[in-house]
């Protein structure tokens, strides 16, 4: 959910760090070292020509690495003053319920002017176990936790998107313990599509911790759902200086999940991301229209993203490596389903509507 880089005129930063990976040298920048036996130079970079992340093996874009391979492949157990990412639990993907949704993907063109486990030996997980959570129980969206962006934003939320975001129940509602974010084909206030963009800005933000969410995504030509985060200081420093963490993005009819970080490297724009289609020479095949458990771990050393315990993204932020100080400050959540835009493109299949993103729960876990 990035801003359109052509709009803000930013260039891709070329930042390389000592990698200890013999395959990369000179102006070639590859994936950061990781302590798993298998390795890959696969990385994701921002293409200045199409304003979207494009796959590359070794590219002259931003890549983060450490000068050692001492870290464990598990989430770092380093505790912080806020949370520890070492504490987490997951639901088996086998209990995923069938949904009526398709798939989609999102960008971050935020407009500052808009507004338990079972018994036995396992611990019982309750709401008090979480630092923050929303189970989406009851009949209404909890307005003490969520607010809405309204309208079309600036330049289609920075990405030339076509939807008009509303706070109507036609576009966002709770039913049977599940949040529905619904994109619809309808003429509304000059736009031909409507959807919803929910956020916790001004209500909840945090730094460091483990996030778990059970989500089913829509698919379809021109659809773009996302679960993501922006720095709490967005209104004062703007984007990309506030930082952006895209935990889940999907586009069109791909059964693939993208995880990406965006930030300011000095005066330049920087991005680094990966996806489930090919991460460290491994592929995780999934039907994103079904419920899956997504996990995001964040501590003072690493940001990592998982689906059903398959890691599809990791970035080193220890010591502000790569000018990543943005990721050591509080962030808030966003959920939305976009229609068209620079990514996923401007070809839309109108037969797919209404098309929904379903969220069973979101949980922030502290140490």
C-alpha positions, 0 to 999 in steps of 0.5 A: 500500500505504498504511495505512487513514487512517480507522484512524489518523485522519489528515487530508489535508494541503493544501500548495500551492507556487508553481507558475507554472501560471495555471490553478491558484490560491487553494485549488486545488492542481495538478500540479507543473511539468514541462519537457515540452511537453505539460501536465496538471493531473491529480493523485491525492489521498487521499479521506478518505471511501474511504481510497483515492487518487481522481483529480482535476484540481485538488484541495485535497490535497497537490501538489508543484511548483517555482517554475521549469521549468528541469529537464530531462524526463530523469532528473536527472543530479545525483550524490549521495553514494549513487547517481546516477539518470542511469545506467540501461538497459532491456530491450525490451518485445518480449522479454516472455514470456507469463505465467500471471498476472493482476493485483493491487494492494497497500497499506503497512500494515506491522506493526512487530511482524511481522517484458546487453545483447548484444555489439557496441558495447553494454556488457556488463551483469553482476551486478557492475554493480549495487549490489544485485540479485536475478536469482532464479536457482537453486531457492530464494529468497535468504534473505540478501536477503529476509525475510517478513511473517507473518500478518494484521498489524494490522487486515489490514495497516492496510487490512482485507485478507483474506489471511494472509501466509506464508513457505511455498513454496506462496505464494512460490517460484522457478522457471525464474529467476522469482520467483512470489508466489502468492495462493491460496484456502484456509482457513489459520489463520482466513483464507480466503486466503493469499499472501506479502509479501517484504521486504528490511528489515534486509537491504538499504536504500538512498538514491538510485539507479535501480531496474529490475525486470521484472515481470508482474502478476496481475489479478482482482476483489479482487486487489492486487499491489505493488512498493514501499518503506518508510523504513528507520526505520519501526520508530522513527518509524512511518508515514507519518513513515518515508515510502512509495514505491509504485513499482507498484500495480494493482487488480482487472482494470485494465490500469493502473499506479499510482505514489504517494508517502506521507509526513508533512507536519508532523503531517498525512498527505500523498500524491501519485501518478499512473498510466498511465491519464492522465498529463500528457494521455497514456495508456500502454496495456499488458497488465500480465499480461505482463512489462514493464520498470519503472524508478524513478529517485531523486536529491536532486531528483526521484523518477520512475517509468517503465514501458517508458520511459513516465513515469507519476509524478514528484515534486519533493523538492529541498530537502525541498519539501512537507516531503518530508525522508522521501525523503532517507533509506534505504528498503527493498523490499517485494513482495506480493499482497494480497486485498481491502481498503479498496482494491481493495474487498471483492468477490473473484472466487474463480475466479481463484485461484491468482493470481501476481505474477511477478518476473524480476529487480530491479536497483539501479544506481549511478553 
